[in-house]
Amino acid sequence: MTTMTVIGCGYLGAVHAACMATLGHDVLGIDVDAGKVDQLNRGVPPFFEPGFPELLAEALESGRLRFTSDMSQATGRRVHFVCVGTPQKRNEYAADLAYVDSAVNALAPHLSPDALVVGKSTVPVGTAARLADVVTEAQPGAMLAWNPEFLREGFAVQDTLRPDRIVYGLPDGVPGDAAKALLDEVYGNALTAGTPLVVTDYATAELVKAAANSFLATKISFINAMAEVCEASGADVTKLADAIGYDPRIGRRFLNAGLGFGGGCLPKDIRAFMARAGELGADQALAFLREIDSINMRRRVRMVDLAREFFGGSIVGRRVAVLGLAFKPNSDDIRDSPALNVAAQMKLQGASVVVTDPQAVANAHKAWPDLEYADTAQTAAKDADLVMVLTEWDEYRKLDPVEFGTIVAGRRVLDGRNALNREVWRAAGWNYRALGRQ
């Protein structure tokens, strides 16, 4: 059993803390938000994540997990995970490291000589080396490692307990050996189960997450660029994706054309990557990411354009039901959500918009209180002239188009995620449109 802290108890930190406690470690979660700390200590998750409520309850009941706002309670603990956010700076592409710097500086006075600080936040390359100096100046003998996270919202518990790989960014020499030994102890279960381990330097470990997110964003935007060509040429992007996906060098995953990516990671991480490359004099190497970002944002505009095309160019006064507000299914996260962005644009352009989502309504209402909210797809779609499926929740995929057609004023559906069975919906009398398909 390792004694540890997890600093920052948002999405990443809270899940990591509960998982570590479940694996047998003694974990103290630390967050500056006293309200969040109280919620977590009562076993109430501050966000939606499948499997997390049960995991949190189990960890708290074991006595190996608790939460506090008092950083001094970190004293004497051996491993300290830094899991705070790195949002995009206002009016800039660069990442805001204020929370990371604040967390490490607040922790530094409470470090023991053999302590290990482990960064999990997504940061620009070069950050770990700078923070390592802060740690060693505050407590000679203390060490810093970088251990990037690869969580997928909706699968965070699974990804923490059974990761597909683990990466250590370590200092050279004896400190690196000592840090590795501690991390091996922390991740003993996963390593014993055969999880691949990559041991490298700070810079490479930092770049792993940035490179992975950039590659994923590129693949998503590639198929969405093909969707634009398909619309112009009369081709079908879904069949195109199927055909090229059989090539093992390409693969079918993440070749689903649609509204594009959003959330709290991919958009801001690729922008921060571009900004850091520019600072390093390597901006030309990542110039392609600007077009990736542009393709992604154009999808939102195109979705509104398709809605206008249904009605001869104007959506003023039309009643529109929007199904989905979270940036992806199995999440209540609306950060940079394409679905919420489109719903808001429809409202601003004169439509009467009713929105719904299985989990994200409360968060969306805080951001856009002027939208009309409904609890279910059926309520949202009552008397609607147009239905827009913008987040591919399973319950929307499984809607019965015949029954659903009795609710609406007009059987028009815009499938923003290519999630519905086009032939089945058309057979039920719906005028079906989707990005990249005729």
Secondary structure, 3 states (H helix, E strand, C coil): CCEEEEECCCHHHHHHHHHHHHCCCEEEEECCCHHHHHHHHCCCCCCCCCCHHHHHHHHHHHCCEEEECCHHHHCCCCEEEECCCCCECCCCCCECCHHHHHHHHHHHHHCCCCCEEEECCCCCCCHHHHHHHHHHHHCCCCEEEECCCCCCCCCHHHHHHCCCCEEEECCCHHHHHHHHHHHHHHCHHHHHCCCCEEEECHHHHHHHHHHHHHHHHHHHHHHHHHHHHHHHHCCCHHHHHHHHHCCCCCCCCCCCCCCCCCCCCHHHHHHHHHHHHHHCCCHHHHCHHHHHHHHHHHHHHHHHHHHHHHCCCCCCCCEEEEECCCCCCCCCCCCCCHHHHHHHHHHHCCCEEEEECCCCHHHHHHHCCCCEECCCHHHHHCCCCEEEECCCCHHHHCCCHHHHCCCCCCCEEEECCCCCCHHHHHHCCCEEEECCEC
